[in-house]
Amino acid sequence: MLKKGSKLLLGIKSSNLVGFFIGLVLLTCVACDASEANPEKTSLKLSTATPVSVETVTRSQPTPTSESSLPATVLPTSTVTVVASTTASASEPASTRTAHPAPTEVGFDANRFKDVPGIVDATNFGWPRDIETSEGLVTLEKPPTRVHSLSLGHTEILAALMDFSKVSAVYSFFTDPEQSNIADLSKSHNLIGFDPEEVVALDPEIVIASRFTDADNVALLKDSGIPVARASLENSALGNVPNIMLIGYMVGAEEEALLLADEIEHRMQVVGDILDVNDPPRVLSISKFTSIFAAGSDSTEGGIIEQAGGVNAAADSGIEGHQQVTIEGIAAINPDVIVVPQPLDGANVFINELKSSPVLSEVPALKNDRIYYVLPKYHTTLSHWNVRGVEQMAALLFPSDFQGVDMNDFSHYPR
């Protein structure tokens, strides 16, 4: 929530650059892009368009074996209820299904689920229930107690909706407090690697994949008899509300999903009510790993900039997705503000490099000392936590408007 009376806290904690890069890739490959995130991560879509001084390249991806060597901590078996697979045919006789409670019997506004993509029968809040995504129809016979997410973003959503012990396992980068909003929950959780056979061994009742998850990995899971649902994650905090509603319905956490959706909408409304922008600043979000990458249109970082009242300078210059840029390209973009969403150690080195470049000496962001480190976990993971990125960005762009506004983190389940 946003509350008056205390200062904005931009909690900072350092991490190593390699760990973040691996996490970022995994977001795009196993988690949210076969990462959630950034994991989960943002859509790293590289455009073929080539604006002035901007190079279009494909980002190389390290192998999962370079992931953290943190030891796996297996949950006690007493915390996990083992049940049989719950996939059923849509043609199952009606006599075998439980009665569908009327919406008035549910205890919440069931009508809000009517137009949620993926819910087959939005009047059915009993079990079994059906969901249908691009991976086909899945029937869940009862609330699942073993849920596996291939995306950091989806796992962050699950952490807000249900007991985390029902999440079957996590990946090593989920434990990094700079890029994960569930590091506290993940560090003592069951840890697995990136071989899909490890997911099969978990025997999950449902696997949640993102639109970026590798099709071959999904096929392997489905061929093993594991139900898979693709729940899309968007680059907009409000755009993810339908996905949160679908996941809540999927795991039997409808009320929790509505509470989270309400909080997202309220917090975004508060930011919108404070903003009064006549001359929006042009903001460039860039990170440096082996090369410099700018976040253009159809990126999580770009969406956060726009929702916080700024103009995405990279998109304004013709960049789509994430593209490699040179120092000269940054000068050509000529931003008013630069933000760097990567782990603090690497961010500080990169910021000092930018400040010392004579090529950038006349760029407004450098002339006016408006170059900032921002927490990557708010800006690069696709989940409700992007709201924190919007709040943080708005406070950086319009400090006088947000002076004295306290921006709190979201709560995990139980909320």
C-alpha positions in Angstrom: 0.0 0.0 0.0 1.0 3.6 -0.4 0.8 5.6 2.8 1.8 9.1 3.7 4.2 9.7 6.5 7.5 8.0 5.9 10.3 8.1 3.4 10.6 5.9 0.3 12.8 2.9 0.9 14.7 1.7 -2.1 16.1 -1.4 -0.4 19.5 -2.3 -1.8 21.4 -5.5 -1.5 24.3 -6.6 -3.7 24.7 -9.8 -5.7 27.0 -11.0 -8.3 26.5 -10.0 -12.0 26.9 -13.5 -13.3 24.1 -14.8 -11.1 21.7 -12.0 -12.3 22.5 -12.7 -16.0 21.8 -16.4 -15.5 18.6 -15.5 -13.8 17.6 -13.1 -16.5 18.2 -15.7 -19.2 16.3 -18.3 -17.2 13.4 -16.0 -16.9 13.4 -15.9 -20.7 13.9 -19.6 -21.0 12.9 -21.7 -18.0 11.0 -19.4 -15.8 9.2 -16.8 -17.6 11.0 -17.2 -20.8 12.0 -20.7 -20.2 13.5 -18.9 -17.6 9.3 -15.6 -14.9 11.3 -13.1 -14.9 13.8 -12.4 -15.3 13.6 -14.8 -14.5 10.6 -14.5 -15.2 11.6 -12.9 -17.6 10.6 -10.2 -19.6 10.1 -10.9 -23.2 13.6 -10.6 -24.6 12.2 -10.1 -28.1 14.9 -8.7 -30.4 13.7 -6.6 -33.3 15.0 -6.6 -36.8 14.6 -2.8 -36.9 17.9 -1.0 -36.7 17.6 2.6 -35.4 20.5 5.0 -35.7 23.6 3.8 -33.6 21.7 0.8 -32.4 22.9 -2.8 -33.1 20.3 -5.6 -33.3 21.7 -8.8 -31.9 20.7 -12.1 -30.4 21.5 -12.4 -26.7 23.7 -15.4 -25.9 22.5 -17.6 -23.1 24.7 -19.6 -20.7 23.9 -23.2 -20.0 21.9 -24.1 -16.9 24.9 -25.9 -15.5 26.4 -22.5 -14.6 23.6 -21.9 -12.1 24.2 -21.5 -8.4 25.5 -24.6 -6.6 23.3 -24.0 -3.6 22.5 -27.3 -2.0 19.0 -28.6 -2.4 16.8 -28.7 0.8 14.0 -31.2 0.4 10.8 -30.5 2.2 9.7 -33.1 4.8 7.4 -35.5 3.2 4.8 -34.7 5.8 4.3 -31.3 4.2 3.3 -32.8 0.8 0.2 -34.8 0.2 0.7 -37.3 -2.6 -2.3 -37.9 -4.8 -2.9 -39.3 -8.2 -2.8 -37.4 -11.5 -5.9 -35.3 -12.0 -6.2 -35.0 -15.7 -9.7 -36.0 -16.9 -11.6 -36.0 -20.1 -14.0 -33.3 -20.9 -16.5 -36.0 -21.9 -16.6 -37.4 -18.4 -20.2 -38.2 -17.4 -21.8 -35.5 -15.5 -22.8 -38.0 -12.8 -19.2 -38.3 -11.7 -18.8 -34.5 -11.1 -19.6 -32.6 -7.9 -22.4 -30.1 -8.0 -21.5 -26.6 -9.1 -22.3 -24.1 -6.3 -24.2 -21.0 -7.4 -22.1 -17.8 -7.4 -24.2 -16.5 -4.5 -23.0 -19.4 -2.4 -19.3 -18.8 -3.0 -18.7 -15.9 -0.6 -17.1 -13.5 -3.1 -17.9 -11.7 -6.4 -17.9 -14.7 -8.7 -18.9 -12.5 -11.6 -15.4 -11.1 -11.8 -14.2 -14.5 -13.1 -16.7 -14.4 -16.1 -14.3 -13.1 -18.7 -11.0 -14.6 -17.5 -9.4 -16.4 -20.4 -8.8 -20.1 -19.7 -11.7 -20.7 -17.3 -14.1 -23.0 -19.1 -17.1 -22.6 -16.8 -17.0 -19.5 -14.7 -20.1 -20.5 -12.8 -18.3 -23.7 -11.5 -16.4 -23.1 -8.2 -16.7 -26.8 -7.2 -14.5 -29.7 -8.2 -13.6 -31.0 -10.7 -13.1 -27.9 -12.7 -11.7 -27.3 -16.2 -9.2 -24.9 -17.6 -8.1 -24.5 -21.2 -5.0 -22.8 -22.4 -2.9 -23.2 -25.6 -1.8 -26.5 -24.2 -5.3 -27.8 -24.3 -7.9 -28.8 -21.7 -6.9 -29.8 -18.2 -9.4 -31.1 -15.6 -8.4 -30.7 -12.0 -10.3 -33.1 -9.7 -9.5 -31.3 -6.4 -7.4 -28.4 -5.2 -3.8 -29.3 -6.2 -1.3 -29.9 -3.5 1.7 -30.3 -5.8 2.0 -27.3 -8.2 5.1 -26.7 -10.2 5.9 -23.4 -12.0 8.5 -23.0 -14.7 8.5 -19.2 -14.2 9.7 -17.0 -11.4 6.8 -14.7 -12.1 4.3 -17.4 -11.8 5.9 -18.7 -8.6 5.8 -15.2 -7.1 2.1 -15.2 -7.8 1.6 -18.6 -6.3 3.4 -17.4 -3.2 0.7 -14.7 -2.7 -2.2 -17.1 -3.3 -1.4 -20.4 -1.5 0.8 -22.1 1.1 4.3 -22.2 -0.4 4.7 -25.9 0.7 2.4 -26.8 -2.2 4.9 -25.4 -4.7 6.8 -28.6 -5.5 10.3 -27.0 -6.1 12.2 -23.9 -7.0 15.2 -23.0 -9.1 18.5 -21.7 -7.7 18.1 -18.1 -8.9 14.8 -17.9 -7.0 17.0 -17.6 -3.9 18.7 -14.4 -5.1 17.3 -11.5 -3.1 18.2 -8.9 -5.8 16.3 -10.6 -8.6 13.6 -12.7 -6.7 10.8 -11.4 -4.6 10.4 -14.9 -3.0 14.1 -15.4 -2.0 13.1 -15.7 1.6 10.7 -18.5 0.9 12.9 -20.2 -1.7 16.2 -20.5 0.2 14.8 -23.3 2.4 12.7 -24.9 -0.3 13.2 -27.9 -2.5 15.7 -27.0 -5.1 16.0 -28.6 -8.6 18.0 -28.1 -11.7 16.9 -27.3 -15.2 16.5 -30.8 -16.7 12.7 -31.3 -17.3 13.1 -34.9 -16.1 13.6 -33.5 -12.6 10.1 -31.9 -12.9 8.7 -35.3 -14.0 10.2 -36.9 -10.9 8.3 -34.4 -8.8 5.0 -35.9 -10.1 3.2 -32.5 -10.0 -0.6 -32.4 -10.4 -0.3 -29.3 -12.6 2.7 -27.5 -14.2 2.3 -23.8 -15.0 4.3 -22.7 -18.1 4.7 -19.2 -19.6 4.4 -18.2 -23.2 8.2 -18.3 -23.4 8.7 -21.9 -22.0 10.4 -24.1 -24.5 7.8 -26.2 -26.5 10.0 -29.4 -26.4 10.1 -29.2 -22.6 6.4 -28.8 -22.4 5.9 -31.8 -24.8 8.1 -34.0 -22.6 6.1 -33.1 -19.6 2.8 -33.8 -21.3 4.1 -37.1 -22.8 4.9 -38.1 -19.2 1.3 -37.6 -18.3 1.7 -34.3 -16.4 -1.0 -31.7 -17.1 0.5 -28.4 -18.3 -1.3 -25.0 -18.5 0.3 -22.0 -20.2 -0.7 -18.8 -18.2 0.6 -15.8 -20.1 2.4 -13.1 -18.2 2.3 -9.5 -19.5 4.5 -6.5 -19.3 1.8 -4.5 -17.5 1.0 -4.8 -13.8 -2.7 -4.4 -14.5 -2.4 -6.6 -17.6 -1.5 -9.5 -15.3 -4.7 -9.4 -13.3 -6.5 -11.9 -15.5 -3.5 -14.3 -15.2 -3.6 -14.0 -11.5 -7.4 -14.7 -11.5 -6.8 -17.8 -13.7 -4.0 -19.1 -11.5 -6.2 -18.5 -8.4 -9.1 -20.4 -10.0 -6.6 -23.2 -11.0 -5.4 -23.8 -7.5 -8.7 -23.1 -5.6 -7.6 -19.7 -4.3 -10.2 -17.5 -5.8 -10.6 -15.2 -2.8 -6.9 -14.7 -2.5 -6.7 -13.9 -6.2 -9.4 -11.3 -5.9 -7.6 -9.7 -2.9 -4.4 -9.5 -4.8 -6.1 -8.1 -7.9 -7.8 -5.4 -5.7 -4.5 -4.4 -4.2 -2.8 -4.1 -7.6 -5.6 -2.0 -8.9 -5.7 0.2 -5.8 -1.9 0.8 -5.8 -1.9 1.6 -9.4 -4.8 4.0 -8.9 -2.9 5.8 -6.1 0.1 6.3 -8.4 -2.1 7.6 -11.1 -3.9 10.0 -8.8 -0.6 11.5 -7.6 0.9 11.9 -11.1 0.2 15.1 -12.8 2.6 15.1 -15.8 2.7 17.8 -18.4 6.2 17.2 -19.8 7.1 13.6 -19.2 10.8 12.8 -19.0 12.4 10.5 -21.6 13.7 7.5 -19.6 16.2 4.9 -20.8 16.5 1.5 -19.0 19.8 -0.1 -19.8 21.9 -2.9 -18.3 25.4 -4.1 -19.1 26.6 -7.7 -19.0 29.1 -8.4 -21.7 27.4 -5.8 -23.8 24.9 -3.0 -23.1 21.2 -3.8 -23.6 18.4 -1.3 -23.8 14.7 -2.1 -23.0 12.4 -0.9 -25.8 8.8 -1.5 -26.6 7.2 -4.8 -25.4 9.5 -5.0 -22.4 8.7 -5.1 -18.7 11.1 -2.2 -17.9 9.6 -0.1 -20.7 6.1 -0.8 -19.4 7.1 0.3 -15.9 8.5 3.6 -17.3 5.3 4.4 -19.1 3.0 3.4 -16.2 5.2 5.7 -13.9 4.5 8.7 -16.1 7.7 8.6 -18.3 8.4 8.1 -22.0 10.3 5.0 -22.8 13.2 6.6 -24.7 14.4 3.4 -26.2 11.0 2.6 -27.7 10.7 6.2 -28.8 13.9 5.7 -30.7 12.6 2.6 -32.5 14.0 -0.2 -30.3 11.7 -3.2 -29.8 12.2 -5.7 -27.0 15.8 -5.8 -25.8 18.5 -4.7 -28.2 22.2 -4.1 -27.8 23.3 -0.5 -28.0 26.6 1.3 -28.0 27.7 4.3 -26.0 27.1 6.3 -29.2 23.6 4.9 -29.4 22.9 6.0 -25.9 24.0 9.5 -26.9 21.7 9.4 -29.9 18.8 8.4 -27.7 19.6 11.4 -25.5 17.5 10.5 -22.5 16.6 12.8 -19.6 16.9 9.9 -17.1 18.7 6.6 -17.1 17.9 3.7 -14.9 20.0 0.5 -14.4 18.0 -2.6 -13.3 20.8 -5.0 -12.5 22.6 -6.2 -9.4 24.2 -3.4 -7.4 27.9 -4.4 -7.9 27.7 -4.4 -11.6 25.3 -1.5 -11.7 27.8 0.7 -9.8 30.6 -0.2 -12.2 28.4 0.5 -15.2 27.1 3.8 -13.9 30.6 5.0 -13.2 31.5 4.0 -16.8 28.7 6.1 -18.2 29.5 9.1 -16.0 33.1 9.1 -17.2 32.3 8.8 -20.9 33.0 12.0 -22.8 30.6 10.9 -25.5 27.7 11.2 -23.0 28.8 14.5 -21.4 26.0 16.5 -23.1 23.3 13.9 -22.5 20.7 15.4 -20.1 20.7 12.4 -17.8 24.4 12.7 -17.2 24.5 16.5 -17.2 21.7 16.6 -14.5 23.0 13.6 -12.6 19.8 11.6 -13.2 21.1 8.1 -13.5 19.8 5.6 -11.0 20.2 2.0 -9.9 16.9 0.3 -9.4 16.1 -3.1 -7.9 16.0 -5.6 -10.7 13.5 -7.8 -8.9 10.9 -5.1 -9.3 11.7 -4.4 -12.9 12.6 -7.6 -14.7 10.2 -10.3 -13.2 6.7 -10.6 -14.7 4.4 -10.6 -11.7 2.4 -8.3 -9.4 5.7 -7.1 -8.0 6.1 -4.9 -11.1 3.8 -2.5 -9.2 6.7 -1.9 -6.8 8.7 -1.1 -9.9 6.1 1.5 -11.0 6.0 3.0 -7.5 9.8 3.2 -7.3 10.1 4.6 -10.8 7.4 7.3 -10.2 9.2 8.4 -7.0 12.5 8.7 -9.0 11.0 10.6 -11.8 8.8 12.9 -9.7 10.5 13.1 -6.3 8.6 16.1 -5.0 5.2 14.6 -5.9 6.1 11.4 -4.0 7.9 12.9 -1.0 6.7 11.3 2.2 5.0 8.4 0.4 5.8 5.0 1.9 5.8 2.1 -0.6 5.5 -1.3 1.0 6.2 -4.7 -0.4 3.5 -7.2 -1.1 2.7 -9.9 1.4 3.0 -13.6 0.8 0.2 -16.0 1.7 -1.6 -15.8 4.1 -2.2 -12.2 3.2 
